[in-house]
Amino acid sequence: MQMGDGGQLGVQIHDFVIKTGFDQDVYVGTCLVDFYMKSGCIDEARLVFDGLKGKNAVTWTTMITAYVKSGKAEVALQLFRQRRETDVMPDRYVISSVLSACSVLDFIQGGKQGSYESFSEMTRLGWKPDGFACTSVLTSCGSLEALDLGRQVHAYTIKANIESDEFVTNGLIDMYAKCSSLIDARRVFYIMGDQNVVSYNAMIEGYSSLEKLSEALDLFRNMRLRSLPPSLLTFVSLLGVSAALYVYAKCSYVKDARLLFEEMNKKDIVVWNALFFGYTQQLENEEVLKLFSKLQLSRQKPNEFTFAALMTASSNLASLRHGQQVHTQLIKHGLDSDPFVTNAIIDMYAKCGSLEDARKTFNTTAWRDIVCWNSMISTYAHHGEAEGALQIFERMLKEGMKPNYVTFVGLLSACVHAGFVELGLHYFGSMPTSGVKPGIEHYACVVSLLGHAGKLYEAKALIESLPIKPAAVLWRTLLSSCRIAGNVELGKYAAEMAISIDPMDSGSYTLLSNIFASKGMWADVKKVREKMELEGVLKEPGCSWIEVNNITNVFIARDRTHHESNLIYLVLGNLIMQVKSAGYVPDIATPIID
């Protein structure tokens, strides 16, 4: 037995009990069972238990609880049934232990039946089962599709005034859904009022199991409108086999996902969408557009989720032409008024550089949620039109929309781009009034604002006084401001702090190198480069792309994989010669390490 000094003393006492003849005393025997149970010696506890000729309710409860706590729920349930053959009356504690065992064994028929027996025992003895007991029995009723017994439990919860308990309500929804009584499930769902992810999942799973995908999607859409974050179970319940496609793709197994897709004889639009989103997750945006062409040749009709994926792909490619084509398709299918699609359209136009189209889409939208407002504020901010972002924010407040975390990120970013220091600090200070707790993104904006104002040491003090652990991005933001201001000493300190938090990020090294280069400190520039090589830090190469003759051409710094790279470099060389002959002198004061 693995016991300490106290355990050894317990064994000695057990020996003394046997020698003095007290081993058959029910109270002493129960204490010994409890001792061995707490020492983790379940087999010794059972030997003492079986050796007792007389057992009371506490003895049975102690032994059953020992098995439950040691993970042997099936043995605990068998022991509970064995107790019923005796004349010992159970106490409410043993019932709770048995219900816990039944929850563990819910996948076994005996576990489900045990819940019934426990519930019946409690009601027969005149006890009032609590919410935990009712939830356990409802789970079993759902698994066994025992609708009649489930309704009896429901009636009891109403009489006991516990039907409003969150766990009981979710248990009722789950039970009715699994028993295919979706009318009753929906009734409980709406009476609940403040539905959560668990209740939505139960309803979605119920509709999906009966192949009522339209109703399941409606619930999912309503869930999104209420800003409830879906769980993995939500997607599994909603998508079924398509969830496998999505998981494959999200885990970078896009080829496996495509093979699974091609092997399927019947593909509904949910399956198509799973692959669409899988491709967008892996940034294989051209494949998304190719797959859409294949979808158009099938009999399946695209829905709002399809177009959301297409918009994302167009945004990632910054391809305005493709984005406009998708927008046209949306209008043809009558889906351009869907709020989620509208947000994707605005985001696409913003990333494709068409602020005017984004503005038109926003102004013609009939229903705007907070995501829509945030998209427009961020769009103006990214295009350097701070005044427009601030106007949208004020308009949003007038329409009664409450700002959230993302709203203030967009707002503060707009102030940073425009150099509105005082106004930005004012908005930052107003966040608690709106019930928004500042996060890393907000603090980074404030550091940038202070840096723009030349208040570098105030920015440093802010970072060091944060109520949360500073992220590397905060020190990099300060480092960037130091580069602009030419503050070498503070820049070195900020770089050291950033690198200590994120040693493999090349940005901090690059910014520090630029500060040294701007001051002609070439020996220090060399040290930075050497340290990067020593630590194995690689700078992510620059990447750009351009669409020519309906083909997107991608270019990476110093890359020669393009099929016309020789011609491209020849033209580039000629352009550089012409620029130099025109008298242009390149600025080499702040070279970027590559």
Buried (B, 14 or more C-beta within 10 A) or exposed (E): EEBEEEBEEBBEEBEEBEEEEEBEBBEBBBBBBBBBBBBBBBEBBBEBBEEBEEBBBBBBBBBBBBBBBBEBBBBBBBBBEEBEEEEBEBBBBBBBBBBBBBBBBBEBEBBBBBBBBBBEBBBEEEBEBBBBBBBBBBBBBBBBEBBEBBBBBBEBBEEBEBBEBBBBBBBBBBBBBBBBBBEBBBBBBEEBEEBBBBBBBBBBBBBBBEEEBEBBBEBBBEBBEEEBEBEEBBBBBBBBBBBBBBBBBBEEBBEBBBEBBEEEEEBBBBBBBBBBBBBBBBEBBBBBBEBBEEBEEEEBEBBBBBBBBBBBBBBBBBBBEBBBBBBEBBEEBEBBBBBBBBBBBBBBBBBBEBBEBBBBBBEEBEEBBBBBBBBBBBBBBBBEBBEBBBEBBEEBBEEEBEBBBBBBBBBBBBBBBBEBBEBBBEBBEEBEEBEBEBBBBBBBBBBBBBBBBBBBEEBBEBBEEEEEEBBBBBBBBBBBBBBBBEBBEBBBBBBBBBBEBBEEBBBBBBBBBBBBBBBEBEEBBEBBEEEBEEEEBEBEEEEEEEBEEEEBBEBBEEEEEBEEEEEBEEEEEEEEEEEEEEEEEEEEEEBEBE
